[in-house]
Amino acid sequence: MFKERQRCQAKAAEEAAKKAAAEKAAAEKALADAAAKAKADADAAAKAAADKAAAGNKAAQEKEAAAKAKADEAAKAAANEKAEKERKQKEGLAKSKAEDDAAIKAAEDKRKQKEKERLEAEAKAKQADLAEAKAKAEEKKEKERKQKEGMAKAKAEDDAEAKALADKREAERLAKEEEAKKSNNETGGSDKDPSVGHGNSKYHIPGVIGGADKYKATIKRADELFKMKRWAEAKTSYEEALTYKKDDPYATSKLELVNKNLAPK
């Protein structure tokens, strides 16, 4: 019994030992599994952290690259803008210079055109003045010609009228002389001209020495005054001529014309 008990106890002890060993092995396995799991979790966490860190680094790098690209783009845009601004400024300066040159040229062309127009106007005015002066000279010349023609015609008419009057006076004088001669012959008187040697005779011709020369000079002066239409002076001269040659037909006829011109119109 004892042996049985010992055997049972040994068996129980063996089973207990096996159980303890199994439990120990299970505990160890559980610990190993837990340790493996913890390690795996730690590795996973480390990997996740590493991945996260890598991802963060990548994002940072990408962000940095994007920022750099943006900065580069901004710098490039600024450079392009500056270059464009400088180009436009240069173009603007060139355009402004071209516009200034064009404005200067236009002003110079305008000045030259005005100067040309002024010179043309002056030349035209000068030609007009010359034409006007020529026309006036021609008009004056024509007027003087007509005036001379008129004066010549008037003189011719006056001379003709004076001659007609002188001829008439002479004819009347001759008729009177003839009548006087007939009367003398009928009464048995002298056949000499009664006008000669009788101071109170109507037909007495003054016998003053040099009277003929004075008459001619006075008539010449009277005719000149007559031509100038200085009637009052001409009248005085013709009257003076009649003192040198009484009843002179020419002086008498001219005196009548002078009196006609002096008469109120």
VOPAGU-2260 file (C-alpha; in pm, 1 decimal, decimal comma):
REM VOPAGU-2260
SITE   aa  ch    i         X         Y         Z
SITE  MET   A    0       0,0       0,0       0,0
SITE  PHE   A    1     275,7     211,6      91,1
SITE  LYS   A    2     446,8     139,2    -229,9
SITE  GLU   A    3     132,1     198,0    -406,6
SITE  ARG   A    4      99,7     514,3    -219,5
SITE  GLN   A    5     456,6     593,7    -298,4
SITE  ARG   A    6     397,3     502,0    -657,7
SITE  CYS   A    7      84,3     703,6    -659,0
SITE  GLN   A    8     264,2     982,2    -487,9
SITE  ALA   A    9     551,4     944,3    -726,9
SITE  LYS   A   10     314,6     936,5   -1012,5
SITE  ALA   A   11     127,2    1230,9    -872,9
SITE  ALA   A   12     456,3    1404,4    -817,2
SITE  GLU   A   13     563,1    1315,2   -1168,3
SITE  GLU   A   14     236,6    1436,2   -1306,1
SITE  ALA   A   15     263,0    1744,3   -1088,7
SITE  ALA   A   16     615,8    1790,8   -1213,2
SITE  LYS   A   17     502,9    1739,4   -1568,0
SITE  LYS   A   18     216,2    1972,6   -1508,2
SITE  ALA   A   19     445,7    2223,6   -1346,9
SITE  ALA   A   20     689,1    2174,7   -1630,0
SITE  ALA   A   21     408,7    2208,3   -1877,5
SITE  GLU   A   22     276,5    2511,7   -1697,3
SITE  LYS   A   23     627,9    2647,1   -1678,8
SITE  ALA   A   24     680,3    2574,7   -2043,8
SITE  ALA   A   25     343,0    2729,8   -2116,7
SITE  ALA   A   26     432,0    3026,7   -1898,8
SITE  GLU   A   27     767,9    3052,7   -2064,5
SITE  LYS   A   28     604,3    3015,3   -2401,1
SITE  ALA   A   29     350,2    3277,5   -2302,1
SITE  LEU   A   30     630,2    3500,3   -2188,2
SITE  ALA   A   31     821,8    3427,6   -2504,4
SITE  ASP   A   32     511,3    3489,9   -2710,2
SITE  ALA   A   33     444,4    3807,7   -2515,0
SITE  ALA   A   34     804,7    3911,1   -2556,4
SITE  ALA   A   35     788,7    3825,5   -2926,1
SITE  LYS   A   36     461,8    4008,8   -2954,5
SITE  ALA   A   37     602,2    4304,8   -2763,4
SITE  LYS   A   38     908,0    4299,2   -2984,7
SITE  ALA   A   39     690,6    4268,9   -3291,4
SITE  ASP   A   40     474,4    4554,3   -3165,4
SITE  ALA   A   41     782,3    4753,4   -3082,1
SITE  ASP   A   42     928,9    4678,2   -3421,2
SITE  ALA   A   43     598,8    4765,6   -3583,5
SITE  ALA   A   44     579,5    5084,0   -3379,7
SITE  ALA   A   45     940,2    5160,6   -3463,5
SITE  LYS   A   46     872,6    5085,3   -3826,2
SITE  ALA   A   47     558,5    5294,8   -3814,2
SITE  ALA   A   48     749,9    5570,9   -3644,6
SITE  ALA   A   49    1026,0    5532,6   -3897,2
SITE  ASP   A   50     773,5    5526,6   -4178,4
SITE  LYS   A   51     599,1    5827,0   -4027,7
SITE  ALA   A   52     928,4    6002,6   -3984,5
SITE  ALA   A   53    1022,2    5911,8   -4338,7
SITE  ALA   A   54     684,2    6027,5   -4456,9
SITE  GLY   A   55     726,8    6345,8   -4254,3
SITE  ASN   A   56    1071,6    6395,5   -4398,7
SITE  LYS   A   57     936,7    6332,4   -4746,8
SITE  ALA   A   58     653,6    6578,4   -4690,1
SITE  ALA   A   59     900,2    6826,1   -4549,0
SITE  GLN   A   60    1129,6    6765,4   -4841,7
SITE  GLU   A   61     838,7    6796,9   -5081,5
SITE  LYS   A   62     722,7    7109,4   -4899,9
SITE  GLU   A   63    1074,6    7242,6   -4905,6
SITE  ALA   A   64    1104,7    7150,2   -5272,3
SITE  ALA   A   65     767,2    7311,7   -5342,6
SITE  ALA   A   66     870,5    7621,1   -5149,5
SITE  LYS   A   67    1200,3    7627,4   -5334,9
SITE  ALA   A   68    1022,0    7576,0   -5665,8
SITE  LYS   A   69     777,1    7851,7   -5573,1
SITE  ALA   A   70    1063,8    8078,9   -5470,7
SITE  ASP   A   71    1247,6    7993,8   -5790,6
SITE  GLU   A   72     930,7    8060,9   -5989,1
SITE  ALA   A   73     878,8    8387,8   -5804,3
SITE  ALA   A   74    1241,6    8483,9   -5863,6
SITE  LYS   A   75    1210,4    8386,6   -6227,9
SITE  ALA   A   76     884,0    8581,6   -6256,4
SITE  ALA   A   77    1044,8    8880,1   -6084,9
SITE  ALA   A   78    1343,9    8854,2   -6317,2
SITE  ASN   A   79    1112,4    8824,7   -6617,6
SITE  GLU   A   80     904,1    9116,2   -6490,9
SITE  LYS   A   81    1216,6    9322,4   -6437,8
SITE  ALA   A   82    1347,1    9228,7   -6781,2
SITE  GLU   A   83    1006,3    9307,8   -6935,5
SITE  LYS   A   84     992,0    9634,9   -6746,2
SITE  GLU   A   85    1341,5    9724,7   -6864,4
SITE  ARG   A   86    1248,9    9618,7   -7217,6
SITE  LYS   A   87     932,4    9826,6   -7207,2
SITE  GLN   A   88    1125,6   10113,8   -7054,7
SITE  LYS   A   89    1379,9   10091,7   -7333,9
SITE  GLU   A   90    1098,3   10064,8   -7587,8
SITE  GLY   A   91     925,1   10355,0   -7415,5
SITE  LEU   A   92    1241,8   10561,3   -7428,2
SITE  ALA   A   93    1291,9   10467,9   -7790,5
SITE  LYS   A   94     925,4   10540,1   -7863,3
SITE  SER   A   95     942,9   10864,0   -7669,2
SITE  LYS   A   96    1257,6   10961,5   -7857,7
SITE  ALA   A   97    1092,9   10866,0   -8185,1
SITE  GLU   A   98     783,7   11066,0   -8088,4
SITE  ASP   A   99    1001,8   11358,7   -7983,7
SITE  ASP   A  100    1195,4   11336,5   -8309,6
SITE  ALA   A  101     867,6   11312,8   -8500,6
SITE  ALA   A  102     727,9   11611,1   -8309,4
SITE  ILE   A  103    1045,6   11811,1   -8375,1
SITE  LYS   A  104    1033,8   11714,5   -8743,0
SITE  ALA   A  105     662,9   11801,8   -8762,5
SITE  ALA   A  106     728,1   12138,0   -8597,0
SITE  GLU   A  107    1018,4   12204,5   -8833,9
SITE  ASP   A  108     808,8   12099,6   -9133,8
SITE  LYS   A  109     528,0   12325,6   -9011,0
SITE  ARG   A  110     773,9   12614,0   -8967,1
SITE  LYS   A  111     917,2   12555,5   -9313,8
SITE  GLN   A  112     566,4   12537,7   -9460,1
SITE  LYS   A  113     469,3   12862,6   -9287,0
SITE  GLU   A  114     791,1   13025,0   -9408,4
SITE  LYS   A  115     719,9   12898,5   -9759,3
SITE  GLU   A  116     362,6   13029,3   -9741,1
SITE  ARG   A  117     490,5   13362,8   -9603,5
SITE  LEU   A  118     744,4   13396,6   -9884,6
SITE  GLU   A  119     482,7   13296,2  -10141,6
SITE  ALA   A  120     237,6   13546,6   -9991,5
SITE  GLU   A  121     505,9   13817,3   -9995,7
SITE  ALA   A  122     595,2   13732,5  -10355,1
SITE  LYS   A  123     226,8   13731,5  -10448,0
SITE  ALA   A  124     170,7   14060,8  -10266,3
SITE  LYS   A  125     479,2   14204,8  -10434,8
SITE  GLN   A  126     353,1   14089,6  -10772,9
SITE  ALA   A  127      11,6   14234,0  -10690,6
SITE  ASP   A  128     174,6   14562,2  -10584,6
SITE  LEU   A  129     382,5   14567,0  -10901,5
SITE  ALA   A  130      76,2   14486,8  -11109,4
SITE  GLU   A  131    -122,0   14754,1  -10926,1
SITE  ALA   A  132     161,6   15005,2  -10963,9
SITE  LYS   A  133     191,5   14915,4  -11330,6
SITE  ALA   A  134    -185,4   14945,5  -11374,6
SITE  LYS   A  135    -183,1   15280,8  -11194,2
SITE  ALA   A  136     110,8   15396,6  -11405,0
SITE  GLU   A  137     -69,1   15284,0  -11719,4
SITE  GLU   A  138    -387,2   15449,0  -11595,6
SITE  LYS   A  139    -196,9   15767,8  -11514,9
SITE  LYS   A  140     -21,4   15753,0  -11848,9
SITE  GLU   A  141    -351,5   15696,2  -12026,8
SITE  LYS   A  142    -514,3   15972,7  -11824,2
SITE  GLU   A  143    -228,4   16208,6  -11907,1
SITE  ARG   A  144    -247,2   16103,0  -12271,3
SITE  LYS   A  145    -620,6   16164,8  -12276,4
SITE  GLN   A  146    -569,4   16487,2  -12086,1
SITE  LYS   A  147    -306,3   16594,7  -12336,8
SITE  GLU   A  148    -533,8   16487,0  -12618,4
SITE  GLY   A  149    -817,4   16673,3  -12451,4
SITE  MET   A  150    -601,2   16978,7  -12398,9
SITE  ALA   A  151    -474,6   16957,0  -12756,1
SITE  LYS   A  152    -829,3   16911,0  -12878,2
SITE  ALA   A  153    -952,6   17194,9  -12658,0
SITE  LYS   A  154    -663,2   17410,8  -12776,1
SITE  ALA   A  155    -735,5   17320,4  -13135,3
SITE  GLU   A  156   -1101,7   17397,6  -13080,4
SITE  ASP   A  157   -1013,5   17721,9  -12901,0
SITE  ASP   A  158    -764,1   17812,3  -13172,3
SITE  ALA   A  159   -1020,2   17729,7  -13438,5
SITE  GLU   A  160   -1282,5   17934,4  -13258,1
SITE  ALA   A  161   -1034,1   18217,8  -13205,5
SITE  LYS   A  162    -933,9   18200,6  -13572,7
SITE  ALA   A  163   -1297,2   18203,3  -13676,1
SITE  LEU   A  164   -1360,9   18504,5  -13455,8
SITE  ALA   A  165   -1041,8   18668,5  -13579,9
SITE  ASP   A  166   -1141,5   18600,3  -13939,3
SITE  LYS   A  167   -1485,4   18739,3  -13866,1
SITE  ARG   A  168   -1334,9   19048,8  -13703,8
SITE  GLU   A  169   -1094,4   19090,3  -13991,3
SITE  ALA   A  170   -1375,4   19051,1  -14242,9
SITE  GLU   A  171   -1581,3   19306,0  -14052,2
SITE  ARG   A  172   -1282,1   19541,4  -14039,7
SITE  LEU   A  173   -1217,4   19503,1  -14411,5
SITE  ALA   A  174   -1583,9   19557,1  -14482,8
SITE  LYS   A  175   -1581,9   19874,0  -14274,5
SITE  GLU   A  176   -1265,5   19995,1  -14447,1
SITE  GLU   A  177   -1421,7   19924,6  -14784,2
SITE  GLU   A  178   -1735,6   20106,8  -14676,5
SITE  ALA   A  179   -1524,2   20400,0  -14556,0
SITE  LYS   A  180   -1334,9   20409,1  -14886,3
SITE  LYS   A  181   -1659,5   20413,3  -15081,0
SITE  SER   A  182   -1792,6   20687,4  -14858,5
SITE  ASN   A  183   -1471,4   20888,8  -14911,4
SITE  ASN   A  184   -1481,9   20844,8  -15286,5
SITE  GLU   A  185   -1841,6   20952,5  -15296,7
SITE  THR   A  186   -1765,3   21268,0  -15095,0
SITE  GLY   A  187   -1442,3   21334,3  -15287,9
SITE  GLY   A  188   -1225,8   21280,0  -14978,2
SITE  SER   A  189    -885,6   21125,5  -14957,4
SITE  ASP   A  190    -846,7   20761,3  -15051,3
SITE  LYS   A  191    -612,9   20705,1  -14759,5
SITE  ASP   A  192    -716,5   20478,2  -14474,7
SITE  PRO   A  193    -899,0   20700,6  -14227,7
SITE  SER   A  194    -766,7   20495,3  -13947,6
SITE  VAL   A  195    -413,2   20604,7  -14020,4
SITE  GLY   A  196    -289,8   20924,0  -13858,2
SITE  HIS   A  197    -609,9   20985,5  -13661,0
SITE  GLY   A  198    -566,0   20920,6  -13295,7
SITE  ASN   A  199    -936,9   20918,5  -13226,9
SITE  SER   A  200   -1009,4   20664,2  -13501,7
SITE  LYS   A  201   -1159,3   20333,5  -13396,1
SITE  TYR   A  202    -919,2   20152,2  -13628,3
SITE  HIS   A  203    -609,6   20345,4  -13527,3
SITE  ILE   A  204    -302,1   20122,3  -13484,6
SITE  PRO   A  205     -57,4   20264,5  -13230,8
SITE  GLY   A  206     271,9   20363,9  -13381,9
SITE  VAL   A  207     475,1   20311,0  -13064,9
SITE  ILE   A  208     831,7   20198,3  -13135,8
SITE  GLY   A  209     880,3   19835,4  -13025,3
SITE  GLY   A  210     504,9   19781,2  -12987,9
SITE  ALA   A  211     506,4   19479,8  -13222,2
SITE  ASP   A  212     766,3   19299,4  -13010,4
SITE  LYS   A  213     578,9   19375,8  -12691,0
SITE  TYR   A  214     260,0   19253,2  -12854,0
SITE  LYS   A  215     418,3   18923,3  -12956,7
SITE  ALA   A  216     570,3   18867,5  -12610,0
SITE  THR   A  217     242,0   18951,9  -12438,6
SITE  ILE   A  218      37,7   18726,8  -12670,2
SITE  LYS   A  219     285,1   18442,9  -12612,0
SITE  ARG   A  220     251,7   18482,7  -12235,3
SITE  ALA   A  221    -127,2   18511,0  -12262,3
SITE  ASP   A  222    -146,0   18191,3  -12473,1
SITE  GLU   A  223      62,2   18001,4  -12215,6
SITE  LEU   A  224    -168,3   18118,3  -11936,8
SITE  PHE   A  225    -464,9   18022,4  -12154,6
SITE  LYS   A  226    -325,2   17668,3  -12194,6
SITE  MET   A  227    -290,3   17642,9  -11816,3
SITE  LYS   A  228    -648,8   17768,2  -11780,9
SITE  ARG   A  229    -534,5   18057,7  -11564,3
SITE  TRP   A  230    -818,1   18263,3  -11703,1
SITE  ALA   A  231    -786,6   18579,0  -11492,2
SITE  GLU   A  232    -415,1   18615,9  -11569,5
SITE  ALA   A  233    -474,0   18528,7  -11934,4
SITE  LYS   A  234    -744,4   18796,7  -11951,3
SITE  THR   A  235    -502,7   19059,2  -11816,5
SITE  SER   A  236    -237,5   18957,9  -12071,5
SITE  TYR   A  237    -478,3   18965,9  -12367,3
SITE  GLU   A  238    -605,9   19305,8  -12253,9
SITE  GLU   A  239    -243,5   19424,4  -12234,4
SITE  ALA   A  240    -181,8   19291,3  -12587,0
SITE  LEU   A  241    -473,4   19501,0  -12710,0
SITE  THR   A  242    -298,3   19811,6  -12576,2
SITE  TYR   A  243     -11,4   19735,5  -12816,1
SITE  LYS   A  244    -236,4   19637,8  -13106,3
SITE  LYS   A  245    -580,3   19789,2  -13075,5
SITE  ASP   A  246    -876,6   19579,6  -13192,3
SITE  ASP   A  247    -644,1   19289,1  -13274,2
SITE  PRO   A  248    -878,0   19012,4  -13396,9
SITE  TYR   A  249    -673,5   18728,4  -13239,0
SITE  ALA   A  250    -641,2   18892,3  -12896,4
SITE  THR   A  251   -1005,9   18998,4  -12907,2
SITE  SER   A  252   -1129,8   18647,3  -12995,5
SITE  LYS   A  253    -912,5   18488,8  -12723,4
SITE  LEU   A  254   -1036,7   18747,0  -12475,0
SITE  GLU   A  255   -1395,0   18652,2  -12556,7
SITE  LEU   A  256   -1311,9   18283,9  -12488,1
SITE  VAL   A  257   -1146,8   18380,1  -12158,3
SITE  ASN   A  258   -1451,6   18581,8  -12054,6
SITE  LYS   A  259   -1670,8   18286,9  -12147,0
SITE  ASN   A  260   -1467,0   18061,0  -11914,4
SITE  LEU   A  261   -1471,4   18322,3  -11638,6
SITE  ALA   A  262   -1848,0   18362,9  -11661,3
SITE  PRO   A  263   -2050,0   18185,9  -11385,2
SITE  LYS   A  264   -2159,6   17838,5  -11491,5
